[in-house]
Amino acid sequence: MKNKFKVSLKPVTLFSTLFITSHLGASEKPSDSYLEMGVTASMFLLPTVGYWKNGIGSRISGMYLDRNHHEYYLNIGYELSDAGDIQHSINILTSRVVGSDPGADYSFAATGLAYGLNYKGFFLEYGLAVPWRDDIGNLARNSIIPSGYWGYIHRFK
């Protein structure tokens, strides 16, 4: 009877040890590289995919509806901190936006610097950009414009 108990206790001990170490390890040491996917929004809902390796990442998002309505973002980022559930990053963000809102029509491309925050998948990235292409001419007086997007991005760590 004693041997049966010892034999059945070994797998329980092994699985418990693996479970505890895997959860402790995940919170103490983040993955070196991981994929991220989600849905973000600016003027449209945008599918988003990114890849991070050793604190440097890239992300692309965009949506093409028609010739007069499309939006794309390309992002290269540097991770300032990553505490498992929360990530702070600084990013170079390039955007191409063609569309309209109730106040104006837009057709421009811009590049700038943005701060990114991902808290348990909820994502926010905003910054300032310099327009380098203005097809309509409504940004002629604006040397710097706000740029960014928000949404949900799951990090597969």
Secondary structure, 3 states (H helix, E strand, C coil): CHHHHHHHHHHHHHHHHHHHHHHHHHHHCCCCEEEEEEEEECCCEEEEEEEEECCEEEEEEEEEEECCEEEEEEEEEEEEEECCCEEEEEEEEEEEEEEEECCEEEEEEEEEEEEEEEECCEEEEEEEEEEEEECCCCCCCCCCEEEEEEEEEEEEC
